[in-house]
Every structure is written in structure tokens, then in C-alpha cells.
Amino acid sequence: MANGFTSILTKGDELLVSAMEHHSNIVPWQMLCERTGAILKVIPMNHEGELLIEEYTKLLSGNTKLVVCNHVSNALGTINPIESIISLAHEVGAAVLIDGAQAAPHIKIDVQKLNVDFYTVSAHKICGPTGVGMLFGKEEWLTKLPPYQGGGEMIAEVTFEKTTYAELPHKFEAGTPNICGGIAFGAALDYMNSVGFEAIAGYEKELLEYATKKLLAIEGLRIYGTSEHKTPVISFNIEGIHPYDIGTILDKLGIAVRTGHHCAQPVMDYFKIPGTVRASFSFYNTREEVDILVEGVKKAKQMLS
């Protein structure tokens, strides 16, 4: 995507990203701006971990060519109002790319209803294998963008004077594809659909509410990302204790959490913290596991205080 837009953006064009992006949705656009002279602007957020849509509206202009935003924040769990973000961007003629990696396991996504220009998903977030994912793009945009790699299978005809490219989607698929990864991704999607996204969302909402209430009962514990609209992700710290230390003890207790900035360092800089402990739940987790987590956090606090 970023490689393709190199041929579209020029000096002075503007590209908007949200303040809560994963590094993978920041760094490529910074590199793109360095190559083209385009300007990167940031959609701000508040202390609840919500994007400020009024400020976003002010940033939009005729110079805005592309808006990139995650559907769900991997660091905070916030579900962003992408319907409004997409609609407002289209009013000024800008394209929109939504990073759906963190949304895909929890939300049934209808790209046509969203009217989004590009939508990305990573298989490993949705019970699939690593190293494979999906990019949805509107035909008009995919036709406009040049190939980002050259090689076999992405060509129509090759001569030493000129090469012409294959029809979509083949012009973006140079070489032998990850066949086994694609098959496994398909199997994972079939499995998730058999469970049912409505059932998944309902159960995970109950689990999130239960875990939030139990964790907030621990004195000194603060949750980052308190939007009303969230997926089952809880990022937290305990006053006076480094998140890495809590995570290390939980790991020894056999409780899997992640610590650090979660590849979203600007989010941590906004809250002026080194990172958080992040507990991520899914439809296969249970209340009993939440109870084990809570007891583990209490034990870690006792040992580290």
C-alpha cells in the first residue's frame, strides 16, 4: 500500500493517522512521506482512549489524500468509529485504509457496508497461521496502484522493451504464493464463522465486564483505555510497580499476558508511562481464568510492594 501510494502522493499532500496506531500503521507512512514530501498529521485522542472526531474533522482538507486508522486499538481495546471516519474522509475526496487486525477476531466485518477503500487483516489474530493476511481494496484503487513487487505470475507479457501486468489480483502476487498459509487461513475463517461472530461478541462483552470489575477492585490498579466501546482487551498498571515486573511474575505463575508498549509507543508516551500489562481475552477464555489472573495480579502486587 505505502509503496503503491508513492506514485500518487506529491509534496504538500497530507496523510492522516490516528494517535493510537500500531507501529506497522505508522512507520510505512512516515517512510512514504520522506520519499514523496507529503505531510503526516495525527488525529488526537483523549484520556479515555477515544479519538477526537471534532479535531479529526478540522484536520481534513482538500490536501488530505489518505486517512489510515485502526478499527480497534491493540493497546487499549477501543473500537474506533470508523463509519464516521470513512464518511468524513470521502467528503474531501480522501481514500481510507483501515487496519482491521485487532477487530477481525471480535467483530463481523462488512467492507461493502463500510464503503472502505482498503481493509487489512492478519490471519494469526483470527485463529490462523502467521505470515499470511488479507488486503481488501476497491477495484478502482487496486487498478490505479502499481505493483509493489516484480516477478513471475504477476505479468501479462514480458519483453526486454516493456512488461505489461496481469489483471487483478494477480499483478500484486509476484512469485509462488503462500499456498498452505492461504488454505489454513480459509480454514480458520470457516471455524470462526461456525462459532458465530454474534455469539463471540456477546460472550466476550460479558467476560470483559467481569474482568474489568474484578481487576478494578485491586487497590492502585489503573486501566488504560476506558471507552464504552471496547473489545476484550485490558491494559493496566499498578501504582509504583513496573509492568514488566508484574508480567514476569504472572509468567512464572503460568498466566499469559503481554507487557511493554505493545508496538504502540506513542500511546504510552501520551499517558507518560513506560508500558502496560495487557490481558487479552477471547471466546475460548472463561471466568475461571479471569479469577486466576486476578489472583495472580494480587500475588504479584504483594511480592513487589
C-alpha positions in Angstrom: 0.0 0.0 0.0 2.6 2.5 1.1 4.8 1.6 -1.9 1.8 2.0 -4.2 0.9 5.4 -3.0 4.5 6.6 -3.7 3.4 7.2 -7.3 0.2 9.0 -6.2 1.3 11.4 -3.4 3.3 14.5 -4.1 4.9 17.3 -2.0 2.4 19.1 0.1 -0.2 16.3 0.1 -1.4 15.3 3.5 -1.9 11.9 5.1 -3.7 11.4 8.4 -3.0 8.7 11.0 -4.6 8.2 14.4 -2.7 8.7 17.7 -3.4 5.1 18.7 -1.9 3.2 15.7 0.3 0.1 15.9 3.8 0.9 14.6 3.0 -1.1 11.5 0.5 1.6 10.6 2.8 4.5 11.4 6.3 3.6 10.1 5.4 2.8 6.5 3.6 6.1 6.2 6.5 8.0 7.7 8.7 6.4 5.1 6.2 7.3 2.4 6.2 10.9 3.4 10.0 11.0 3.4 10.0 9.7 -0.2 7.3 12.0 -1.5 7.4 15.1 0.6 3.8 14.5 1.8 2.9 15.7 5.3 1.9 13.3 8.1 -0.7 14.6 10.5 -2.1 12.9 13.7 -5.7 12.5 14.8 -5.5 13.2 18.6 -7.2 11.1 21.3 -8.3 11.7 24.9 -7.5 10.1 28.2 -10.4 7.6 27.8 -8.5 6.3 24.7 -11.0 7.7 22.2 -10.3 9.6 19.0 -11.4 13.2 19.0 -13.6 13.3 15.9 -14.1 17.1 16.0 -10.4 17.5 15.8 -10.2 15.0 13.0 -12.8 17.0 11.1 -10.6 20.1 11.4 -7.6 18.2 10.0 -9.4 17.2 6.9 -9.0 19.4 3.8 -8.6 19.2 0.1 -5.0 18.3 0.6 -5.9 15.1 2.5 -5.2 12.2 0.2 -5.2 9.3 2.6 -6.5 8.5 6.1 -5.2 5.4 7.9 -6.7 4.2 11.2 -7.1 1.0 13.1 -10.6 -0.4 13.6 -9.6 -1.5 17.1 -6.6 -0.3 19.2 -4.4 -3.3 20.1 -3.0 -1.3 23.1 -6.3 -0.1 24.5 -9.1 -2.2 23.0 -11.0 0.9 21.8 -13.4 0.3 18.9 -13.0 3.4 16.8 -16.0 5.0 15.0 -14.6 4.0 11.5 -18.0 4.6 9.8 -17.8 8.3 10.6 -14.0 8.4 9.9 -14.6 6.8 6.4 -17.6 9.0 5.5 -15.9 12.3 6.6 -12.7 11.4 4.6 -14.7 10.7 1.5 -16.3 14.1 1.7 -12.9 15.7 0.9 -12.0 13.0 -1.6 -9.5 11.1 0.5 -9.0 7.4 0.4 -9.2 5.4 3.7 -7.3 2.4 4.9 -8.5 0.6 8.0 -6.2 -1.7 9.9 -8.6 -4.5 11.0 -6.0 -6.9 12.5 -7.4 -6.4 16.0 -11.0 -6.2 15.0 -11.3 -9.3 12.9 -11.4 -11.8 15.9 -14.2 -9.9 17.6 -16.4 -8.1 15.0 -18.2 -9.3 11.9 -16.8 -7.0 9.2 -18.8 -5.9 6.1 -16.4 -4.0 3.9 -19.1 -3.1 1.4 -21.4 -1.6 4.1 -18.4 0.3 5.5 -17.7 1.6 2.0 -14.0 1.5 2.9 -11.3 1.8 0.3 -8.8 -0.6 1.9 -9.1 -3.0 4.8 -6.4 -5.3 6.2 -6.5 -8.4 8.4 -3.7 -10.6 9.8 -4.5 -14.3 9.9 -2.7 -15.0 13.1 -5.1 -12.8 15.0 -8.1 -14.9 13.9 -7.0 -18.4 14.8 -4.9 -18.7 11.6 -1.2 -19.1 10.8 1.5 -16.4 10.9 2.9 -14.9 7.8 -0.3 -14.5 5.9 -3.1 -12.0 5.8 -5.6 -10.2 3.6 -5.8 -6.8 1.9 -9.2 -5.8 0.6 -9.2 -3.0 -1.8 -11.8 -1.4 -4.1 -11.2 -2.3 -7.7 -10.8 1.3 -8.8 -8.0 1.8 -6.3 -6.2 -1.5 -6.9 -6.3 -0.8 -10.7 -4.7 2.6 -10.1 -1.9 1.4 -7.8 1.2 -0.1 -9.4 2.7 -3.5 -8.4 5.0 -3.3 -5.4 7.0 -6.4 -6.5 8.1 -7.8 -9.8 8.5 -11.4 -10.7 6.6 -14.4 -12.0 2.8 -14.8 -12.2 2.2 -11.0 -11.9 2.7 -10.3 -15.6 0.6 -10.4 -18.8 3.6 -10.2 -21.2 7.3 -9.7 -20.8 9.7 -8.4 -23.4 13.1 -6.6 -23.0 11.4 -3.4 -24.2 8.3 -3.5 -22.0 6.4 -5.5 -19.4 2.6 -5.5 -19.0 0.9 -6.6 -15.9 -1.7 -9.2 -15.2 -5.3 -8.5 -14.2 -6.3 -8.1 -10.5 -5.4 -9.6 -8.1 -2.5 -11.3 -9.8 -0.5 -8.1 -10.5 0.1 -7.9 -6.7 1.1 -11.5 -6.3 4.6 -12.0 -7.6 6.1 -15.5 -7.4 4.7 -18.6 -5.7 2.1 -17.6 -3.1 2.0 -18.9 0.5 -0.4 -21.7 -0.6 -0.5 -23.6 2.7 -0.9 -20.4 4.6 -3.9 -19.4 2.5 -5.6 -22.7 2.9 -5.1 -22.6 6.7 -6.4 -19.0 6.8 -9.5 -20.2 5.0 -10.0 -23.0 7.5 -9.6 -20.5 10.3 -12.3 -18.2 8.8 -14.6 -21.2 8.4 -14.1 -22.1 12.0 -14.8 -18.6 13.3 -17.9 -18.3 11.2 -19.1 -21.7 12.6 -18.7 -20.4 16.1 -20.6 -17.2 15.0 -19.4 -13.6 15.5 -22.6 -12.5 17.2 -22.2 -15.2 19.8 -18.5 -14.4 20.2 -19.2 -10.6 20.7 -21.9 -11.3 23.3 -19.8 -13.7 25.3 -16.7 -11.5 25.2 -18.6 -8.5 26.3 -19.7 -10.4 29.4 -16.1 -11.6 30.0 -14.7 -8.0 29.6 -17.2 -6.6 32.1 -16.5 -9.3 34.6 -12.7 -9.0 34.3 -12.8 -5.1 34.5 -14.8 -5.2 37.7 -12.6 -7.8 39.3 -9.3 -6.0 38.4 -10.5 -2.6 39.4 -11.2 -3.9 42.9 -7.4 -4.2 43.3 -6.1 -1.1 45.1 -3.8 1.1 43.0 -4.7 -0.6 39.7 -5.5 1.7 36.7 -6.9 0.6 33.4 -5.8 2.5 30.3 -8.5 2.6 27.6 -11.8 3.1 29.2 -14.0 3.8 26.2 -17.6 2.5 26.4 -16.9 0.7 23.1 -14.2 -1.9 23.6 -13.1 -5.3 22.6 -11.9 -7.7 25.4 -8.5 -6.1 26.0 -7.5 -4.7 29.4 -4.3 -2.7 29.6 -3.4 -1.8 33.2 -0.7 -0.8 35.6 -0.4 -0.9 39.4 0.9 2.3 41.0 4.6 2.2 41.9 5.3 -1.1 40.1 6.8 -1.5 36.7 4.6 -3.5 34.3 7.5 -5.8 33.3 7.9 -6.9 36.9 4.2 -7.8 37.1 4.3 -9.7 33.8 7.4 -11.7 34.9 5.6 -13.0 38.0 2.5 -13.7 36.1 4.5 -15.7 33.6 6.0 -17.8 36.3 2.5 -18.5 37.5 1.6 -19.7 34.1 -0.6 -16.7 33.2 0.0 -15.3 29.7 -0.1 -11.5 29.4 2.0 -9.1 27.4 4.0 -6.2 28.8 5.6 -3.2 27.2 4.4 -0.6 24.7 2.7 -3.2 22.5 4.1 -1.7 19.3 2.2 1.4 20.1 4.8 3.6 21.8 3.1 6.9 21.0 0.1 5.7 23.1 2.3 5.1 26.1 4.1 8.4 25.6 0.6 10.1 25.6 -0.1 8.6 29.0 3.5 9.2 30.2 4.1 5.6 31.1 6.8 3.0 30.0 4.1 0.5 29.1 1.3 -1.6 30.5 0.3 -5.1 31.4 -2.1 -6.3 28.8 -4.6 -9.1 29.3 -6.3 -10.1 26.1 -9.4 -12.3 26.2 -11.2 -14.4 23.5 -14.2 -16.6 23.2 -12.3 -19.6 24.4 -11.4 -17.9 27.8 -13.5 -18.4 30.9 -14.5 -16.6 34.1 -12.4 -19.1 36.0 -9.3 -18.0 34.0 -10.2 -14.4 34.8 -10.2 -15.3 38.5 -6.8 -16.9 38.2 -5.5 -13.8 36.5 -6.9 -11.6 39.3 -5.3 -13.7 42.0 -2.0 -13.7 40.1 -2.0 -9.9 39.9 -2.8 -9.7 43.6 0.1 -12.0 44.4 2.5 -10.0 42.1 1.4 -6.8 43.9 2.1 -8.3 47.3 5.5 -9.5 46.2 6.6 -6.3 44.6 5.1 -3.7 47.0 
